[in-house]
Amino acid sequence: VSEELADGAHAAPADAATQNVAREGVLELVFGEPDPALFPAAGLARACVRALRDGGRAALPYGANAGPPELRRRLAAHIAAAEARPIAGDDVVITGGSSQALDQILTLFTDPGDVVLVEDRTYSLALGMLRERPLRVVPIPMDNDGLDVTALEGALAALAAEGARPRLLYTVATFHNPTGVCLAAERRGRLVQIAAEHDVLIVEDDVYRDLSYDRPAPASLWSLAPDVVMRLGSFSKTLAPGLRVGWLTASPERLARFAHGGLLESGGCVSQFAASATAAYLADGYYDEHLAGLRTEYRRRRDALADSLTEHLPAGCGFALPGGGFFIWVTLPPGLSGAALLPVAERHGVSFLPAAACRPHGDEPALRLAFSLYPTDVLAEGARRLGRAVGAALAGA
Ligand SMILES: Cc1ncc(COP(=O)(O)O)c(C=O)c1O
């Protein structure tokens, strides 16, 4: 999945087979999607064939609302191996990816007029889903340690004073999209405490957890407080986004509400065939090895882009090395907005996501680069082009 731009410049041709189509001559560092060259296509092909055994008796009927039991069990084992909270298959519900789960959670757990809190830079396409609903989106400041929990307390007090009802907090606490930062460990405990005190449901969008490059990802908010958190996982970044398979961990009550909402009662598991194939893929036992390979490759890409940015960005720009995920957030010299830089950059043959697309309100001199899609030499060239574009924009060219 990539990101929209305000002007729709990246709209794909009507007959495009994929969501994002790169333009001739442009290195699309805007696209926050995995590299198709890294999809385990042969393993998935074998898994699909196996999912169809016995005439597809398990994979092709309407699926159990909560998803294939085997996939739920295997996911529970994967989660238990990494997170300090006991979990069984019953504690996992299969989704159609993080996007589908978020949309469904908004349907089931919000009412018109509710306040939804988000980090003041957030996943731009989650903002799209929020804006489609009669909800009030309130941004909470964040810094290099993630969401500012003191500012959150202040915002909750201010909202209470005006009689508003903050219902839900959407957060990408780990390897944040777009900034790459992780919520600091001490803030995690405080955050779940505040949410419990104010009866605010935390929706933890955790799609990058398995893509950590320096050290294991910090404890998820769900693992700290499953009663106040619905945590969204996804195979989009680690297997393939076209599968549309993800998962949800939450309290038994919220999982039951999700699994027995109108959508799943009508259609059963939203991705029954793909989820069955994913279970067959995991049964092969190569997933951990595949993840290790992805971490090695994406770490190389992150480092290549970072090294080249250090070399080519003019003075006044800055960035921090993310510990995981797909993104480097670049700050620009004061007065140069990402939106203003974008057309100049595209003339230089490189694109990015401007900060304004990630903010509920307002703008700042910053942009997001994705290092996931291209090999290291292309990323280095992208940084070179970006450096020249920033130089040209600053010179008023
Ligand atoms: C934070 C975040 N959430 C969700 C998604 C989309 O996930 P999925 O493909 O599982 O719907 C993305 C993809 O860019 C993302 O960055």
The ligand as a Tripos MOL2 file, in Angstrom:
@<TRIPOS>MOLECULE
LIG
   16    16     1     0     0
SMALL
NO_CHARGES

@<TRIPOS>ATOM
      1 C1          0.7620    1.8470    9.6200 C.3       1 LIG1
      2 C2          0.1290    1.0420    8.5330 C.ar      1 LIG1
      3 N1         -1.0240    0.4280    8.7520 N.ar      1 LIG1
      4 C3         -1.6300   -0.3040    7.8050 C.ar      1 LIG1
      5 C4         -1.0820   -0.4420    6.5570 C.ar      1 LIG1
      6 C5         -1.8120   -1.2680    5.5540 C.3       1 LIG1
      7 O1         -1.8330   -2.5900    6.0400 O.3       1 LIG1
      8 P1         -2.6790   -3.7420    5.3710 P.3       1 LIG1
      9 O2         -2.0970   -4.0390    4.0350 O.co2     1 LIG1
     10 O3         -2.5280   -4.8820    6.3420 O.co2     1 LIG1
     11 O4         -4.0890   -3.2820    5.2720 O.co2     1 LIG1
     12 C6          0.1320    0.1780    6.2700 C.ar      1 LIG1
     13 C7          0.7250    0.0930    4.9220 C.2       1 LIG1
     14 O5          1.3390    1.0210    4.4450 O.2       1 LIG1
     15 C8          0.7430    0.9470    7.2820 C.ar      1 LIG1
     16 O6          1.9100    1.5730    7.0720 O.3       1 LIG1
@<TRIPOS>BOND
     1     1     2 1
     2     2     3 ar
     3     2    15 ar
     4     3     4 ar
     5     4     5 ar
     6     5     6 1
     7     5    12 ar
     8     6     7 1
     9     7     8 1
    10     8     9 2
    11     8    10 1
    12     8    11 1
    13    12    13 1
    14    12    15 ar
    15    13    14 2
    16    15    16 1
@<TRIPOS>SUBSTRUCTURE
     1 LIG1         1 GROUP 0 **** ****
